[in-house]
Amino acid sequence: MLRRKTLRSRLFWALASALAVLVVIVSIVWRLTVEPALRQAVAAHHQEVAGRAADQIQEFMDHQIAELTAATELGRLWRERPGSQKEILYRLLKLAPTVQEVRLADAGGRVVSRLARHRVYTGADLGASVEADPGFRRAVAGEVYVGDVFHGATAEPMVRVGVPIKFTATDIRGVLLAEINLKTLWDPIADLTVGRGGSAFVVDRVGRLIAHRDYSRVLLGVSLADHPAFRLARAGARDNGRVIEGGRRPSDGAGVISAFAIVPRTGWVVIIEEPEATALAGVSRVKRIATALIFVALVGSFGLSYWFSARIARPIRQLQEGAARISRGDLRHRLEITASHEIEALAREFNEMAEQLRLSREGLERKVAEKTRDLSALYALVTPLSPTGHLEETLDAALAKITEMTGADGGLIRISGPDRAEVLETSHPPSLKGALKEAAGAGRAPVGRPAAPHGRRQERRRRDPGQPPGDRVRAPPAGVLRGHLPADRDGRGERPPVHGDAASA
């Protein structure tokens, strides 16, 4: 559990926040740029399919019109007799299987010849006027006419086409009207591949089906006037190629992506639609892969941030614990940190500081112990001077303590009065009394063997080799009595002069 205010938690949450911001940025970039680009790629493919289908229909109609025009020009329909004209029309039906019926009208609009595949016309059927027919009026004006789609006796879609019969570019001698079966378009449209579940179909200018994968819908004359793509095509002023996302299929309400293209000559609309689930399958797959990668990167980054924060915080916590132990007096504690960065160097400096503190503390304790021993010795010296009833016994005890504490071979205490007359004299041990008196009179130490080193002084000498061999202990003045106590271990010291009422030992 990460506490909020620890260094580790701060590092972790800082890295986590940075990663969260990065994920948000990636998501925004995906939503605003990558995903629209992928959708646009799908839409571009649908547009391409729709445009290709529209071009095929345009070529089909151009070919039909070219055949009709060629028949009027090569057969010289305007100069032939009625029998010959009928023969030319018969050959046209034979060479153009899509043409179901043809009518030949003169410039005045009177039908002079008429043939059909599934019907026989006689002379009684001729002579009718087509002057009011829109196809005749457009064709006699020199234009090629393509009429509305209608369903014939077989329920198959048909379209009327009218071409002018020209003697010259401006001399119109008649009009050739033909009914063309559009069933030929069914197979090319059905064979179009649109993704894995898409379809293509063609509707006329009012929205009725012309070609579809399901032929029965064409035969039933199903209207798709409410299809979003058709409405957009009608409102788009013949905009050749658009994509509609988020549309709904009129038949079942399923979400689809649609594209359309308009056939320029006829105004028919080629519509390509594919369910969103299949059309955007690639986009969804890329999205899932990207999401998985982001999730893996996020988990890995969180783990990395957790590991990195732990790597930084663990040695710092060890430093904190080490400082706490040293503050409690454990100066022998050492930090074992191998972090391979500045914290390891800090730990080494911390250990050196602890070692210096330990040495300083031990030196201070040693000095305190020495001072304590000195104070104890002084107290031991002073204690025998307490009144015991006999001065000589008190001085003997004090002298014994002095020689014991100083490590001297012996000592002499002489007490004299104001007239320097000797009042009391004592020595320790008694066997050295003569030598001690001689030394006191001459003012120098007697020549003899060095004093046996005292145990505590020997220990002090071993710890501090620079300590001089002789120690002088000065007793503080007490009334008129002052003591000057030289203690020389090697016999080379000199007794300083005695001033006033002093006694030497």
N, C-alpha and C positions, 0 to 999 in steps of 0.2 A: 504494500500500500504506500503510495507516494504522498507524503505530507506536502501541503501547498507551499510552505515557506522554506523548505530545504533547498540547498543548491542543486541537488539532483533533480528535484521536482521542477525547479525553474528551468534547468537545461532541457529536461524532457518536454515540458509544455512549450518552451520556446521552439524547439525543433518540430514538435507536433503541430503547433500553430502555423509554422512556415510550410510544412507539408500540406496542411489543410488548405491554406491559401493557394498553394500550387495546384492542388486537385480542383479547387473551384475555378482557377484560371483555365486549366485544361478542359474542364467541363464547359465553360463559357465558349472557349475556342472551338470545341467540338460542336456545340449547339449552333454557333453563329457562322462557322466557316466549313468545317469538315463534313458534317452531316448534310447541309444544303448542297455542298459540292457533289456528294455521293448521290443525293436525290436528283440533282441536275443531270448526272451521268445517266441515271435510269430514264429520266424524262427525255434526254437527247436520243437515247436508243429508241424509245417509243415514237418520238417525232420522226426519226429516220425511217422507221417501218411504215408509218402513216404516209410520209412523203413518197416513199417508194411505191406503195400501193396506188396512191393518187396518180403517179406518173404512168403506171401500168394501165390504169383506166383511161387516162388521157391518150395514151398511144393506141389503145383499142378503138376509141371513138375516132381518132384521127385516121386510123386505118380504114374503118367503115366508111367514113366520109370520102377518103381518097378512092376507094373502090367505086362508090357511087359517082364521083366526079369523073373518074376514068371511063366509066360506062357511057356517060353523056358525051364525052369528048371523042373517044375512039369509035364509038358506034355511029356518030353523026346522026343522033336521034332527030335533030331538027330538020333533016333533009329526007329521011327515010319514009316509005309508005307505011300505013298502019300495020300491015302484015310483018314487014321487016322490023318495025319497032317492037312488036310483040316477041319476035325471035330474039332480039337483043336483050329484052328484059328476062326472057326465059334463061338465056345463058348467064345472066347476072345472078339469078336465083341459084343456078347450078354451081357457080364459082364462089358465091358468098353464102355459106350455110347459115349465117346469123340473120340474114335478111329474110323475113317471113312474108312480106307483101310489098309490092311496088305499084305505084300509080304514075302515069305520065300525063301531065296537063299542059295544054298550050298556054300561050301568053295571056289568053283571056280567062283562064281558069277552068276550061272545060276538059274533063277527063277523056283522053283519047285512047288510053290503053291501061289495062289493070291485070295483074297476075298475083296469085297467092299460093303458098305451099299446101295449105289444108282446105282450100276452097276454090271452086271453079266459077269464073265470071264469064258471062255471055255478053253479046252485043247489047242486050237490053240494060245491062248494068253500066254501060258507057254513056257519056254525054252529061253526066251529073257535073254540077259546078262546085269547085272548091275555092271559089274566089274569096269566101269569108273565112277560110281556114287560116289561122295565124302562120302556119308553116308556109303556105303558098305566098302570103303577102310578104314575108321576110325573104323568101327565096327569090321571088320575082323582083325584089328590090336589089338583088345581087348579093345577099348574105346567105350564109349557111345557117340553117335553123335546126336546133335540137330542142325538142319539146319535153313536156312533162312525162314522167314514167307512168305507165298504166299496166294493168294486168289483162292479158288476153284471155281467150277461151280456155286455155290450159292453166290459167292462174300464174303463169310465168311472167316476170316483169318484161315490159316492152317499152321502147322509146321511138317516137316519130322523128325522122330526120328529113329535111328538105334541102336540096341543092339546086342551084339555077342551071339551066341549059343555055350556054352562052355561044353565040356565033362569034362575037368579039367581046372585048372587055366590057363594053357598055350595051351591046345588043343582046337582050335576053329573049330567047325564043320559046321558053317554056320552063317547067319545073318538074323535077323528079322527086316524088315523095316516097319514103320507104319506112317500113316498120321493122325495127331491129330487135331481136331477142337478146336479152342481157344475161341469159343463163350461162353464157360462156364465162362470165366474171366469177361464177361461184367457186370453181376449183382454185383459181389463183388466190382468191381471198381466203378460202378455207385452209390453204397450204401455208399461209403466212405464220411464221413462228414468232410468238410474242411471249418471251419468258417461259415459265413452266405452267402457267394457268391462264394466260391471257388469250384474247381473241380479237379478230378484226372484222369489221362489217362496214357496209356502205349503205347510206340512206340518201334519198333524193332530196329535192329542195323543200319538201313539206314534211320530211322525217320518216317516210315509209321505207321499209327495208328493201334493198335491191340485191344485196349479196350478204350471206352469213354462213357460218359453219353449219348451223342448223337450218337446212333447206326448208323445213316445214314452216318455220317462222316467216320466211320470205313468201311462200305460197299463201299463207294466211293473211299477208299484207299487214303485218304488225307495224305499228307506228312507234317510233322512238322520238317523237317531237319533244318529249319532256326530258330527254337525256341532257345532262349539263353540258356535255361537249357540243351537242347539236345547237343548244340555245346560244352558247358562246360563239359558235361558228356563224350563226345567223346574225348575231349582234356585232360580230367582229369585222364586218365589211370585207368578207372574203379574206380574212387573215390566214395566210397559208402556214399553219403549223403552230399549235399551242398545246400546253400541258395543263391539265386540271388535277390538283391533288385534293384529297379529302372528299371526293365525290362519292355518291351512292348509286349503286346499280338499281335501276328502276324495278327490275324483276324481283329481287330479293332484298334490296336495301344494304347489300354488302359494300364495305368501303373499297373503292377502286381508285386507281390512278389512270387517267385517260389522256390521250393525245389525239389530235385531229388534224387533218389536212384537207383542203378544198380542191376539187378538180376544177381547173380554171374554165374549161370550155362549157361544162355542163352545170357547174354549181353544186354538184353532189359532194357529200361530205364522207370522207373515210375516217372512221373512228377506231382507235386502238385503245383497249382497256384491259387492265390486269389487276387482280386483287392486290391490295396493299401487302397482304401477308407474303405473297410470292414476289411481287415487284420489288419490295424493300427487304427481301430476305438477305441479300448481300449486305445491305446497309445494317440490318439488324445483326448479322453475323459479325461484321466489323465492330459494331457497337459492343456486342458481348465480349469479343476478344479484347477490345480496348478497356472495357470495364474490368475484365479479369486481370489485365495487366496493371491497371491502376490500383486494383485491390491488392494484388501481390506486391506492387511497389509500395503501397501505403503500409501494408503489414510489415514488409521488410524494413521500410524506413522507420516505422515505430519501434521495431525491434532494434534497429541500429541506433536510434536515438536513446532507447532504454539502455543498451549496452554502453554507448558512449558516455551517457550521464553517469552510469555506474562506474565506469573506468575513471571518470574525473572525480566523482564524489567519494569513492571508497578510500583512496589514499588521504583525502582531506579528512574523512571521518577517523582514519587511523591517526592522523596528526592530532586531531581533537582529543581522542582517547589517550594518546601518549602524553599530551600536555596535561590532561586531567590527572594521570598517574604521577607525573613529575610534581604537579602542584600538591599532591598528597604526600610527597616525600620520597617516592620511589625513584631515586636518581640513577639507579642502575638499569632502569628500563630503556630499551633501545627499539627504534622503529625499523622494521624490515619492510621497506617499500621498494619495489622494482617496477616503477611506472614508466621508465624510459622517457621522462620529460622533466619539466622544471620541478615538479613536486618531489621527484626522487632526490634532486639536488637539495631541495629545501629540507627533506628528511635527514640527509647527511649533515647539513648545518645544524639541524635540531639535535641530532645525536651528539655532535661536538659540543654544543651548548650544554647539554645535559652532563656530559663528561666533565666539562670545566666547572659546572655547578657542583658536581660530586666531589671533585678535588678541592674546590674552595671550601665546601662544607666540611670535608674531612680535616683540612688544615685548620679551619676555625675550631672544630671540635678538639683537635689536638692541642691547640693553643689554650683553649678553655680548660682542658684537662691539666695542662702544665700549670696554669695559673691556680687552678683549684688545689693541685698538689702543693704549690708554693704557699698558698694561704693555709693549707692544712699543716704544713711544716711550721709556718710562723705561729699558728695557733698551738701546735705541739710545743713550741719553744716557750711560748708565753704561759701556757697552762701550769708548768712546774713552778713558776714564780709566785704562784698564789701562796699566801701565808700557810706554813705547815707547823710552825712552833719553833723550828731551829733553822737559822739562816744558812748554816753550813750544809745541812741536808738538802735544802732547796737549791743552793748553788751547785751541789754535786749532781743533783737530778737534771738541772738545766744544762750543765756542761756535758753530761752524757748524751742528752738529746741533740745538742749542737754538733758534737762529733759524729753522732749517728747520721744526722741529716746532711752534714757537709761532707762526710766521708773522710774526715781528717784522722790522722793517727792519734792525736791527743790534743788537749787544750788546757789552758791555764786561766783562772780568774783571780785577779788580785784586787782587793778593795783597800783604798787608802783614804785617810782623812784629809781635812783641809791643809794640814801641815805636812802632807805627803808621808805621814807616818803610816806604816802598814797596819791595817786593822785585821784583814782576813785574807787568806790565800788558799785556793784549792785547785787541784789539777785532776785530769782524767786522761789516761790511767795514772795511778800514782807512780808507776815505774818510770815515767817520762818526765817527772817533775823537774829534775835537774836540767835536762836539755831544754825544757820549756822556759825555765827561768833565765837560762843563758841567752836564749833567743829573744826573750822579752827585753833583757838588758842591752843586747847588742843591736836590736832593731832589725834583725834578719832571721829568716827561718833556719832552723838547725839542719845541718847536712845529714842526711840519712836516706833510707829507702823511700821511694815514692809512696804516697798514701794509697792504700787499697781503694780502688774505685768503688764508690757507692753504687748499689744496684740501680737506683732510679737515675742517678747521674750518668751511669754507663749507658742506660737506655737512651737518655737525652743526647749523649755524645754520639751515639750510633745514628740517631735520626738527624742530628745537626753537626756534621764533622767540623764546621767552622767555629764551634763554640770554644772560647779560650780555656786553657787548663785550670785556671784559678778562678774561683768565685768569691766575691766579697759580699757579705751580708751585713748591712748596716742596721743596727738597732736604733730605733728612734729615741731621741732624748726623753728622759723621764725624770723630772726634778733636776738634781745636780748630778745624776748618775748617767754616764754615757758609755756605751760599749763599742769597741772597735775590734772586730773579730776577723782577722785575716785567715784564710784557709787555702794553703798552697799544696798541691798534690806532688809536684816534682821538685820542690826545694829551691826553685830559682826565684821565687817571689821575695819581695822586700816588704817589711812591715812599715807602714807609714808612721810618721811621728805621732805621739800621743799628745793631745792638747788638753789643758785643764785637768780636772780630776778624772782621768781616764784609766781604765784597767785594760791590759792587753792579754790576749789569749792566743 
